[in-house]
Amino acid sequence: MRIKAGDTVQVISGPDRGQTGRVLRVLPQRNKVVVEGVAKSYKHVRRSQKNPQGGRLSTERPIQISNVQWVCPSCGKPSRVGARYLPDGSKERFCRKCGTGGGAMAPARPAYAK
């Protein structure tokens, strides 16, 4: 998966289309992500010591990773994420629109060094 927790993403399909938010959790086994402020649902809870008020508790639900697109921090546009090897043999993510790096994916490997 090329999207990590802490990335900014934009929802490209579904009822929350067009909203942007920060990725809170990545669920790689289910191919889903939890995005802050997107896909909110309400859970009705009874009064308890943990929730003395009770009422409706708002939570974010996971959405498919194919329904979000990474927002590049340098150009600010939603774009696809690519992977490339650097001259030292390490692997990094990069923006397909502007070409700037988006963070390391894997440590350096001598077999891929140029």
VOGU-953884 format. One line per field, with one value per residue: residue in one letter; x, z, y of N, C-alpha, C in turn. Coordinates in Angstrom, 2 decimals, decimal comma. Example, Ala and Ser with C-alpha at 12.3 -4.5 7.8 and 13.67 -1.06 7.14 Angstrom:
% residues 2
resn = [a s]
n_xx = [13,19 12,85]
n_zz = [7,80 7,08]
n_yy = [-5,69 -2,25]
ca_xx = [12,30 13,67]
ca_zz = [7,80 7,14]
ca_yy = [-4,50 -1,06]
c_xx = [13,20 12,90]
c_zz = [7,80 7,87]
c_yy = [-3,30 0,03]
//
This chain:
% residues 114
resn = [m r i k a g d t v q v i s g p d r g q t g r v l r v l p q r n k v v v e g v a k s y k h v r r s q k n p q g g r l s t e r p i q i s n v q w v c p s c g k p s r v g a r y l p d g s k e r f c r k c g t g g g a m a p a r p a y a k]
n_xx = [0,84 0,51 -0,40 -0,19 -0,63 -1,43 -1,13 -2,54 -5,61 -7,99 -11,42 -12,69 -14,93 -18,29 -20,59 -19,30 -17,80 -15,22 -14,42 -11,67 -9,19 -7,26 -5,46 -6,25 -6,00 -4,69 -5,87 -4,52 -5,12 -7,78 -7,90 -8,61 -9,09 -9,16 -10,46 -10,17 -13,04 -14,62 -17,08 -18,77 -20,53 -23,19 -23,38 -25,58 -25,46 -25,82 -26,29 -23,44 -20,62 -18,42 -19,50 -21,17 -23,15 -24,43 -26,34 -25,78 -22,93 -20,37 -18,52 -15,78 -15,92 -14,31 -13,23 -13,02 -9,76 -9,43 -11,18 -10,09 -7,74 -4,38 -3,14 -0,80 1,82 3,45 2,55 -0,15 -2,28 -4,63 -3,29 -1,94 0,08 3,41 6,15 9,64 13,12 15,88 19,18 20,85 19,73 17,47 13,89 11,27 8,19 6,43 5,02 2,91 2,17 3,79 6,27 7,76 9,30 7,70 8,33 10,06 9,85 11,11 14,16 17,62 18,93 21,59 21,51 19,89 21,16 22,66]
n_zz = [0,00 -0,80 0,50 3,59 7,20 8,36 5,97 3,65 2,05 -0,67 -1,14 -3,79 -4,74 -3,92 -1,21 0,20 -1,59 -2,81 -0,39 1,76 3,91 6,76 6,97 9,39 10,18 8,62 7,08 5,98 5,45 4,81 2,76 3,26 4,52 7,26 7,38 8,59 9,57 7,50 6,15 8,39 11,11 13,37 16,67 18,98 22,39 25,71 28,90 31,02 33,21 31,72 29,59 30,70 29,78 27,65 24,65 21,20 19,65 17,63 15,00 12,76 9,89 8,15 4,72 1,29 -0,08 -2,73 -3,24 -2,48 -3,05 -3,03 -1,78 -2,94 -1,01 -1,93 -4,45 -3,92 -5,18 -5,89 -6,71 -8,40 -6,80 -7,14 -7,21 -6,80 -7,28 -5,62 -6,29 -4,25 -3,70 -2,13 -1,71 -2,69 -2,34 -4,81 -6,34 -9,10 -10,68 -10,23 -9,62 -7,26 -4,28 -1,87 0,55 2,23 1,38 1,62 3,04 1,97 -0,53 -1,63 -4,11 -5,74 -6,01 -7,91]
n_yy = [-1,18 2,18 4,36 5,94 6,16 9,37 10,71 13,08 12,80 12,70 12,09 10,28 9,00 8,00 8,85 10,89 12,31 14,41 15,50 16,24 14,83 13,68 10,64 8,35 5,65 2,71 -0,14 -2,78 -5,51 -5,56 -3,76 -1,06 2,31 4,63 7,74 11,02 12,69 11,74 9,52 9,27 7,81 7,11 5,93 4,74 5,17 3,98 5,55 5,56 4,92 5,50 6,98 9,42 11,15 9,86 9,08 9,97 8,72 9,77 8,32 7,54 5,53 2,77 3,18 2,11 1,78 2,28 4,29 6,66 9,33 10,24 13,33 15,51 16,92 19,01 20,12 20,24 19,03 16,38 13,27 10,36 7,87 6,99 4,62 4,55 3,78 5,16 6,57 5,51 3,08 2,91 2,86 5,01 6,91 8,84 11,79 11,58 13,70 16,07 15,04 15,16 13,81 11,70 10,55 7,88 4,39 1,93 0,65 1,20 -0,97 -2,88 -4,20 -2,68 -0,28 2,32]
ca_xx = [0,00 1,32 -0,96 0,18 -1,32 -0,90 -1,23 -3,78 -6,24 -9,27 -12,36 -13,02 -16,23 -19,13 -21,38 -18,42 -16,92 -14,70 -13,90 -10,29 -8,95 -6,03 -5,65 -6,03 -5,54 -4,69 -6,20 -4,07 -5,74 -9,10 -7,77 -9,43 -8,47 -10,06 -10,12 -10,73 -14,19 -15,27 -17,83 -19,17 -21,75 -23,56 -23,69 -26,36 -24,90 -26,55 -25,51 -22,58 -19,55 -17,54 -20,28 -22,24 -24,20 -25,17 -26,73 -25,20 -21,49 -19,99 -17,25 -15,46 -15,89 -13,35 -13,68 -12,11 -8,59 -9,58 -12,05 -9,37 -6,58 -3,36 -2,94 0,63 2,06 4,15 1,71 -1,48 -3,31 -4,75 -2,60 -1,58 1,35 4,30 7,29 10,86 14,36 16,84 20,53 21,46 19,07 16,26 12,66 10,46 6,95 6,52 3,81 2,92 1,94 4,92 7,51 8,49 9,27 6,69 8,74 10,69 9,02 11,94 15,56 18,51 19,37 22,74 21,21 19,22 21,98 23,21]
ca_zz = [0,00 -0,92 1,37 4,98 8,21 8,41 4,65 3,31 0,89 -1,11 -1,50 -5,21 -5,07 -2,77 -0,72 0,72 -2,69 -2,79 0,92 2,05 5,32 7,11 7,20 10,79 10,25 7,38 7,33 4,74 5,20 4,25 1,72 3,68 5,32 8,06 7,10 9,58 9,15 6,32 6,40 9,80 11,47 14,76 17,50 20,14 23,59 26,95 29,94 31,81 33,83 30,64 28,90 31,62 29,06 26,78 23,39 19,93 19,58 16,23 14,68 11,34 9,44 7,07 3,33 0,39 -0,45 -4,13 -3,29 -2,05 -3,85 -2,25 -2,11 -2,88 -0,13 -2,58 -5,44 -3,34 -6,03 -5,77 -7,79 -8,14 -6,11 -7,77 -6,41 -7,58 -6,55 -5,63 -6,62 -3,16 -3,60 -1,30 -2,46 -2,18 -3,02 -5,46 -6,97 -10,54 -11,39 -10,19 -9,53 -6,00 -3,40 -0,83 1,72 1,99 1,50 2,01 3,21 0,83 -0,86 -2,54 -5,43 -6,52 -6,06 -9,25]
ca_yy = [0,00 3,39 5,39 5,66 6,95 10,73 11,33 13,78 12,16 13,23 11,04 10,47 8,42 7,72 9,98 11,95 12,69 15,78 15,87 15,86 14,56 12,99 9,20 8,00 4,26 1,93 -1,55 -3,41 -6,81 -5,32 -2,72 0,08 3,35 5,44 9,13 11,93 13,49 11,15 8,29 9,30 7,11 7,36 4,77 5,17 4,55 4,15 6,23 4,68 5,70 5,97 8,00 9,82 11,85 8,96 9,71 9,51 8,81 9,85 7,66 7,39 4,14 2,56 3,23 1,42 2,57 2,67 5,45 7,86 9,68 10,94 14,73 15,80 18,06 20,11 20,81 20,42 18,44 14,94 12,58 8,98 7,71 6,04 4,15 4,53 3,54 6,26 6,07 4,74 1,79 2,96 3,01 6,11 7,28 10,13 12,32 11,36 14,96 17,00 14,28 15,31 12,66 11,72 9,79 6,58 3,19 0,80 1,05 0,98 -2,33 -2,75 -4,73 -1,67 0,93 2,58]
c_xx = [0,88 0,75 -0,69 -0,65 -0,64 -0,93 -2,54 -4,32 -7,53 -10,15 -12,81 -14,33 -16,98 -19,85 -20,53 -17,45 -16,52 -14,13 -12,45 -10,13 -7,65 -6,35 -5,30 -5,45 -5,59 -4,93 -5,80 -4,71 -7,10 -9,09 -8,65 -8,60 -9,55 -9,59 -10,87 -11,86 -14,95 -15,94 -18,21 -20,45 -21,98 -23,88 -24,42 -25,87 -25,76 -25,69 -24,71 -21,53 -18,60 -18,21 -21,42 -23,40 -25,08 -25,47 -26,05 -23,70 -21,08 -18,62 -17,04 -15,37 -14,87 -14,00 -12,62 -10,96 -8,67 -10,47 -11,38 -8,16 -5,67 -3,24 -1,47 0,87 2,74 3,27 0,27 -2,60 -3,42 -4,10 -2,35 -0,20 2,16 5,39 8,50 12,05 15,27 18,22 21,21 20,80 17,83 15,05 11,84 9,17 7,17 5,21 3,93 2,70 3,18 6,26 8,27 8,31 8,26 7,05 9,25 9,69 9,83 13,39 16,39 18,90 20,49 22,44 20,57 19,99 22,58 24,63]
c_zz = [0,00 -0,13 2,80 5,92 8,29 7,08 4,52 2,03 0,57 -1,54 -2,93 -5,61 -3,78 -2,29 -0,21 -0,34 -2,62 -1,46 1,06 3,54 5,50 7,41 8,65 10,93 8,86 7,76 6,09 4,44 4,51 3,11 2,02 4,47 6,12 7,91 8,07 8,97 7,95 6,74 7,88 9,99 12,96 15,45 18,73 21,37 24,80 27,93 30,74 32,47 32,77 29,86 29,80 30,93 28,27 25,47 22,19 19,92 18,11 16,01 13,17 11,01 8,32 5,69 2,47 -0,01 -1,91 -4,28 -2,80 -2,95 -3,00 -2,72 -1,88 -1,98 -0,83 -3,59 -4,96 -4,17 -5,76 -6,97 -7,40 -7,49 -6,85 -6,80 -7,31 -6,67 -6,71 -5,96 -5,51 -2,95 -2,72 -2,19 -1,84 -2,97 -3,72 -6,13 -8,48 -11,32 -11,41 -10,01 -8,23 -5,12 -2,29 0,39 1,35 2,18 2,03 2,16 1,98 0,71 -1,88 -3,96 -6,34 -6,60 -7,46 -9,16]
c_yy = [1,24 4,55 4,99 6,52 8,31 11,44 12,08 13,15 12,89 12,07 11,29 9,80 8,11 8,96 11,14 12,45 14,16 16,21 15,43 15,66 13,80 11,53 8,91 6,60 3,64 0,49 -2,35 -4,76 -6,66 -4,30 -1,51 1,07 4,07 6,88 10,02 12,76 12,94 9,85 8,20 8,51 7,34 6,05 5,29 4,42 4,92 4,92 5,22 5,55 6,25 7,09 8,46 10,52 10,88 9,66 9,11 9,76 8,75 9,21 7,66 5,91 3,98 2,67 2,55 2,34 3,00 3,89 6,72 8,07 10,55 12,38 15,05 17,01 19,24 20,85 20,98 19,82 16,94 14,27 11,14 8,95 6,66 5,62 4,10 4,27 4,74 5,71 5,27 3,38 1,78 3,25 4,13 6,26 8,61 10,49 12,14 12,65 15,84 16,31 14,42 14,07 12,82 10,90 8,41 5,45 2,02 1,28 0,69 -0,50 -2,23 -3,25 -3,69 -0,36 1,07 3,03]
//
